[in-house]
Amino acid sequence: MKTAQAGTLESMDCLVTASAAERGKGIFITMEGANIARFRDSILKTAKATLLELGIKDVVLSIQFNGANDVVLKARVEAAARTLMGGEE
C-alpha cells in the first residue's frame, strides 16, 4: 500500500500519514493525541476541507495531533496528500 507522511511528533505540530484507498471508499480519518476530544471536530473539518480542495475523495489519513494550529494541520495534510498523489498536479 502506498503511503506518505508529513510533519513531526514535536509539540505544536502533527504527523499526518496518508494512505491510498480504493476508488469509491471515501475519506477515512483516524486521530490520536492528548487534545483530540477537545479539537476533534475542528481537526476533521480542516482535514476534510483540505483534501476536497485538492480533489482527493478516496484516502485514509492518520493524524497524530500534538497541538498544531489549523494552518499547520492544513499544510501537513496537503503535503502528505500531494506526496501520496505523486507531487503537485
Z-matrix of the N, CA and C atoms (Angstrom, degrees):
N
C 1 1.452
C 2 1.524 1 108.71
N 3 1.305 2 116.07 1 134.34
C 4 1.455 3 122.10 2 -179.82
C 5 1.531 4 109.61 3 -79.16
N 6 1.354 5 115.78 4 131.28
C 7 1.462 6 120.70 5 178.02
C 8 1.521 7 110.04 6 -136.85
N 9 1.327 8 115.51 7 160.96
C 10 1.464 9 122.23 8 176.38
C 11 1.521 10 108.00 9 -147.40
N 12 1.342 11 115.94 10 149.32
C 13 1.460 12 120.87 11 179.76
C 14 1.520 13 110.92 12 -127.86
N 15 1.332 14 114.25 13 154.16
C 16 1.461 15 121.59 14 173.00
C 17 1.517 16 108.04 15 -148.73
N 18 1.332 17 116.42 16 141.42
C 19 1.454 18 121.20 17 176.85
C 20 1.509 19 112.65 18 105.53
N 21 1.340 20 113.89 19 -172.85
C 22 1.461 21 121.74 20 -179.58
C 23 1.520 22 109.49 21 -138.58
N 24 1.303 23 115.30 22 175.07
C 25 1.468 24 120.91 23 175.49
C 26 1.527 25 111.58 24 -97.02
N 27 1.324 26 116.65 25 11.47
C 28 1.463 27 121.66 26 179.56
C 29 1.525 28 110.50 27 -68.46
N 30 1.319 29 115.40 28 159.82
C 31 1.449 30 121.53 29 175.57
C 32 1.529 31 109.54 30 -61.28
N 33 1.320 32 117.15 31 143.30
C 34 1.462 33 124.86 32 179.82
C 35 1.530 34 112.42 33 68.14
N 36 1.320 35 117.05 34 25.69
C 37 1.462 36 123.06 35 177.43
C 38 1.524 37 107.85 36 -139.06
N 39 1.308 38 116.08 37 -175.43
C 40 1.453 39 121.52 38 174.34
C 41 1.523 40 108.32 39 -152.26
N 42 1.308 41 115.58 40 154.80
C 43 1.453 42 121.64 41 176.02
C 44 1.520 43 106.49 42 -111.03
N 45 1.329 44 115.64 43 119.54
C 46 1.462 45 121.26 44 -178.63
C 47 1.521 46 108.57 45 -111.69
N 48 1.321 47 116.18 46 126.39
C 49 1.454 48 122.17 47 175.50
C 50 1.519 49 107.69 48 -114.79
N 51 1.326 50 115.82 49 124.67
C 52 1.464 51 121.70 50 178.69
C 53 1.521 52 108.61 51 -110.77
N 54 1.316 53 115.98 52 133.69
C 55 1.462 54 122.08 53 178.47
C 56 1.522 55 108.95 54 -126.63
N 57 1.314 56 115.55 55 144.71
C 58 1.456 57 120.62 56 178.92
C 59 1.524 58 109.91 57 -65.20
N 60 1.319 59 115.58 58 141.67
C 61 1.461 60 122.14 59 176.48
C 62 1.521 61 107.89 60 -121.36
N 63 1.315 62 115.62 61 154.40
C 64 1.453 63 120.39 62 177.13
C 65 1.523 64 109.92 63 -60.83
N 66 1.316 65 115.37 64 144.60
C 67 1.460 66 120.87 65 177.96
C 68 1.532 67 109.54 66 -56.66
N 69 1.313 68 115.96 67 131.59
C 70 1.453 69 121.35 68 179.18
C 71 1.524 70 114.84 69 90.67
N 72 1.329 71 117.95 70 -3.51
C 73 1.468 72 121.35 71 -179.15
C 74 1.522 73 112.62 72 -81.68
N 75 1.334 74 117.55 73 -21.28
C 76 1.456 75 121.15 74 178.19
C 77 1.519 76 113.46 75 86.70
N 78 1.322 77 115.05 76 -167.66
C 79 1.463 78 122.97 77 -178.81
C 80 1.523 79 108.50 78 -98.90
N 81 1.320 80 115.91 79 125.23
C 82 1.463 81 121.66 80 178.03
C 83 1.518 82 107.52 81 -123.67
N 84 1.344 83 117.58 82 125.20
C 85 1.468 84 121.72 83 -175.60
C 86 1.525 85 110.07 84 -125.77
N 87 1.342 86 115.46 85 128.96
C 88 1.457 87 121.32 86 171.30
C 89 1.525 88 107.35 87 -113.81
N 90 1.334 89 115.41 88 149.67
C 91 1.460 90 120.23 89 -177.72
C 92 1.517 91 111.30 90 -137.72
N 93 1.332 92 115.28 91 145.61
C 94 1.456 93 122.75 92 174.16
C 95 1.519 94 107.78 93 -136.47
N 96 1.323 95 116.22 94 153.89
C 97 1.455 96 120.40 95 176.44
C 98 1.515 97 111.08 96 145.06
N 99 1.303 98 114.44 97 162.56
C 100 1.463 99 121.22 98 -174.61
C 101 1.528 100 113.41 99 -65.06
N 102 1.316 101 118.12 100 -33.62
C 103 1.467 102 120.68 101 -174.15
C 104 1.525 103 113.36 102 -109.39
N 105 1.312 104 116.85 103 21.44
C 106 1.461 105 120.04 104 -177.69
C 107 1.527 106 111.72 105 -59.82
N 108 1.301 107 117.99 106 -44.19
C 109 1.469 108 120.33 107 -178.38
C 110 1.525 109 111.17 108 -57.46
N 111 1.295 110 116.06 109 -37.37
C 112 1.468 111 121.24 110 -177.49
C 113 1.528 112 112.93 111 -76.88
N 114 1.335 113 117.21 112 -36.52
C 115 1.468 114 120.80 113 -172.83
C 116 1.527 115 114.38 114 -112.94
N 117 1.339 116 118.15 115 8.44
C 118 1.455 117 122.67 116 -175.28
C 119 1.533 118 113.03 117 -49.22
N 120 1.315 119 117.91 118 -52.84
C 121 1.464 120 121.14 119 -175.64
C 122 1.527 121 111.98 120 -62.57
N 123 1.318 122 116.48 121 -41.95
C 124 1.457 123 121.00 122 179.65
C 125 1.532 124 111.64 123 -66.07
N 126 1.326 125 116.51 124 -41.28
C 127 1.471 126 121.30 125 179.16
C 128 1.526 127 109.71 126 -63.57
N 129 1.334 128 116.85 127 -47.12
C 130 1.465 129 120.86 128 179.39
C 131 1.525 130 111.41 129 -60.25
N 132 1.322 131 116.47 130 -45.14
C 133 1.464 132 121.09 131 -179.08
C 134 1.530 133 110.90 132 -60.90
N 135 1.325 134 117.20 133 -46.81
C 136 1.463 135 121.53 134 -179.37
C 137 1.523 136 111.39 135 -65.23
N 138 1.318 137 117.11 136 -45.44
C 139 1.466 138 121.05 137 -178.31
C 140 1.529 139 110.92 138 -63.91
N 141 1.324 140 117.51 139 -48.20
C 142 1.464 141 120.79 140 -179.37
C 143 1.527 142 111.74 141 -63.92
N 144 1.318 143 116.96 142 -43.28
C 145 1.462 144 120.47 143 179.75
C 146 1.527 145 110.75 144 -61.78
N 147 1.313 146 117.27 145 -40.71
C 148 1.460 147 121.47 146 179.47
C 149 1.523 148 110.68 147 -63.62
N 150 1.319 149 116.79 148 -45.47
C 151 1.467 150 120.65 149 179.15
C 152 1.529 151 111.14 150 -62.59
N 153 1.317 152 116.82 151 -43.61
C 154 1.463 153 120.14 152 -179.66
C 155 1.523 154 111.99 153 -66.28
N 156 1.341 155 117.43 154 -35.36
C 157 1.467 156 121.29 155 175.43
C 158 1.532 157 110.92 156 -60.66
N 159 1.326 158 115.48 157 -32.77
C 160 1.462 159 121.21 158 179.87
C 161 1.527 160 112.31 159 -85.68
N 162 1.329 161 116.82 160 -3.96
C 163 1.456 162 120.73 161 -179.96
C 164 1.522 163 113.31 162 79.24
N 165 1.321 164 117.15 163 19.74
C 166 1.461 165 121.61 164 -178.71
C 167 1.520 166 108.94 165 -96.28
N 168 1.325 167 115.82 166 119.73
C 169 1.454 168 121.01 167 -176.05
C 170 1.520 169 113.38 168 -113.56
N 171 1.329 170 117.05 169 -15.22
C 172 1.462 171 121.55 170 -177.37
C 173 1.516 172 109.60 171 -131.51
N 174 1.342 173 116.78 172 105.02
C 175 1.461 174 121.21 173 -177.92
C 176 1.528 175 109.25 174 -163.03
N 177 1.318 176 115.18 175 152.90
C 178 1.458 177 121.24 176 172.79
C 179 1.522 178 106.68 177 -112.18
N 180 1.321 179 116.72 178 122.15
C 181 1.470 180 121.62 179 179.15
C 182 1.518 181 109.78 180 -113.35
N 183 1.313 182 115.13 181 139.38
C 184 1.456 183 122.10 182 171.27
C 185 1.516 184 106.39 183 -120.62
N 186 1.320 185 117.20 184 124.24
C 187 1.454 186 121.87 185 -178.04
C 188 1.524 187 108.98 186 -118.30
N 189 1.322 188 116.03 187 119.31
C 190 1.462 189 121.65 188 172.82
C 191 1.529 190 105.29 189 -101.11
N 192 1.313 191 115.17 190 103.20
C 193 1.463 192 122.81 191 -169.43
C 194 1.522 193 111.23 192 -94.98
N 195 1.329 194 115.29 193 126.39
C 196 1.460 195 120.89 194 179.40
C 197 1.531 196 111.45 195 -128.62
N 198 1.331 197 115.99 196 39.17
C 199 1.454 198 120.31 197 174.99
C 200 1.519 199 116.07 198 93.95
N 201 1.314 200 117.68 199 15.80
C 202 1.472 201 120.76 200 179.42
C 203 1.528 202 110.47 201 -64.00
N 204 1.333 203 115.95 202 144.26
C 205 1.459 204 118.28 203 174.54
C 206 1.530 205 108.91 204 -81.76
N 207 1.331 206 117.32 205 174.94
C 208 1.465 207 121.22 206 -175.72
C 209 1.527 208 113.43 207 -59.86
N 210 1.331 209 117.04 208 -37.55
C 211 1.472 210 120.34 209 -179.08
C 212 1.524 211 110.62 210 -64.90
N 213 1.324 212 116.50 211 -43.23
C 214 1.464 213 121.38 212 179.03
C 215 1.528 214 109.79 213 -66.88
N 216 1.330 215 117.48 214 -45.58
C 217 1.460 216 121.02 215 178.81
C 218 1.527 217 110.95 216 -58.22
N 219 1.312 218 116.20 217 -47.07
C 220 1.474 219 120.57 218 179.49
C 221 1.525 220 110.64 219 -59.64
N 222 1.320 221 117.64 220 -44.64
C 223 1.464 222 121.33 221 179.99
C 224 1.525 223 111.42 222 -62.87
N 225 1.322 224 117.42 223 -40.73
C 226 1.463 225 121.02 224 -179.84
C 227 1.526 226 111.41 225 -68.07
N 228 1.322 227 117.05 226 -42.45
C 229 1.468 228 120.73 227 178.03
C 230 1.524 229 109.46 228 -63.32
N 231 1.325 230 116.85 229 -45.50
C 232 1.464 231 120.45 230 -179.96
C 233 1.527 232 111.42 231 -62.84
N 234 1.313 233 117.70 232 -44.39
C 235 1.467 234 121.08 233 -179.13
C 236 1.536 235 110.84 234 -62.96
N 237 1.318 236 117.28 235 -45.90
C 238 1.467 237 120.11 236 179.54
C 239 1.527 238 111.11 237 -64.36
N 240 1.330 239 116.74 238 -42.27
C 241 1.461 240 120.45 239 -179.08
C 242 1.530 241 111.61 240 -66.61
N 243 1.326 242 117.27 241 -44.13
C 244 1.473 243 120.33 242 179.11
C 245 1.525 244 111.27 243 -64.79
N 246 1.322 245 116.84 244 -38.77
C 247 1.459 246 120.41 245 177.41
C 248 1.528 247 110.10 246 -64.07
N 249 1.315 248 116.43 247 -44.03
C 250 1.460 249 121.43 248 178.29
C 251 1.533 250 111.18 249 -59.34
N 252 1.315 251 115.45 250 -40.16
C 253 1.465 252 120.06 251 -176.61
C 254 1.538 253 111.90 252 -82.61
N 255 1.312 254 117.36 253 0.48
C 256 1.462 255 119.94 254 176.48
C 257 1.506 256 114.76 255 96.91
N 258 1.316 257 117.90 256 23.92
C 259 1.458 258 121.16 257 178.33
C 260 1.515 259 111.12 258 102.24
N 261 1.311 260 115.15 259 -173.75
C 262 1.460 261 120.11 260 -179.44
C 263 1.511 262 111.18 261 -67.60
N 264 1.308 263 115.21 262 143.06
C 265 1.456 264 120.23 263 179.70
C 266 1.502 265 110.21 264 -102.74
